[in-house]
């Protein structure tokens, strides 16, 4: 893929769960022969970007990579909704994937997103279903070419389109 690629920001109160979803998503994008970069807590040098406003610095790096044809999967904890909305404004070819724990822990400072394109509850009843939904969402938004190895049921495609329309993305 050349030119402007896309980014996927994987968010949620559990950084480990977000990392796992991001890794699987990146693996499947690489299998589609895309140039992919994952930015997460384990990325060398990412700690140099830490501190207040980390999301803006990571969004800048993400935008640079995407402009050069790299699909970027970001899994960094950004607790406030407002900070994530600033990221969305800077990255127009981005989807947000919210990884929600099946049992919310009280007292967390994490603010769930109001309109994520994809919401995955972990543990997933069917492992990988959330990543498949993220891939289908990228395809419906014309950010990712349709996979040749996946046949979509009409019901699956209607559900993705319904969700995107309900949030005003289509």
Secondary structure by P-SEA (a helix, b strand, c coil): cccccbbbbbbcccaaaaaaaaaaaaaaaaaaccccccccccccccccccccaaaaaaaaaaaaaaaaccbbbbbcccccaaaaaaaaaacccbbbbbbccccccccccccccccccccccccccccaaaaaaaaaaaaaaccccccccccccaaaaaaaaaaaaaaccc
